[in-house]
Amino acid sequence: MLLIPCPYCGEREETEFHHGGEAHIERPQDPDALSDAEWANYIFMRTNPKGLFHERWVHAAGCRRWFNMARNTATNAIIGTYKIGEKPPKGAR
């Protein structure tokens, strides 16, 4: 079982969390000005790297807060977690 360190509650089992997709995706300034293809690109197209990846998680069965995680997708090793709005921890940039 994967143990996830919630930045608010501490380390908990992965069953308490839900994955929220890629982190640091900026919403378009003027969504109404986007073409259908541009809007589809924003909604659906994400990177899928092998290695370091920044993603969003929510502690659904705990504090119910969202946070970011830096994780190695090849090894599933968690490099660190950090609150939304904070910079990634050293070694995760």
Secondary structure, DSSP 4 states (H G I P E B T S, - for coil): --EEEETTTEEEEGGG-EEEEES-PPPPS-GGGS-HHHHHHHHH-----SSEEEEEEE-TTTT--EEEEEEETTT--EEEEEETTSPPPTT--
